[in-house]
């Protein structure tokens, strides 16, 4: 039986693409930060998470969302690094898996489901893991919702522009 190996060129392109999208997501998360009362910050990371997830496959969306956002937290808010890796990774994975790359309704649904996962995920971490109490965890929800809304309002149209310009091989 002959073994099948992955095409090295495809692996190189995929690995390079993931690395670039991780960097884009980290930069979007870290560069513009608005502190909130609990010590965290509002950022534009969800713009990148949604744009990347809606353009590329779930592997790229999940890794870019998780690793890129976690790198930014490692630098700016380290207590959230591991939760962010999981929550934002799942957010990117879900958004990409739900989107079919051709339907605005599916893209909106993808942003809604993935964004809801992010809001719920951070609430659970803040309440159960960090033990901020119900009040502290609930206080973070409005900021996270705004972050998802801004991410969708900018990220979805950005994804449409990138989809039209990007060669099919990279998607």
Secondary structure, 3 states (H helix, E strand, C coil): CCCCCCCHHHHHHHHHHHHHHHHHHHHHHHHCEEECCCCCEEECHHHHHHHHHHHCCHHHHHHHHHHHHHHHHHHHCHHHHHHHHHHHHHHHHHHHHHCCCCCHHHHHHHHHHHHHHHHHHHHHHHHHHCCCHHHHHHHHHHHHHHHHHHHHHHHHHHHHHHHHHCCHHHC
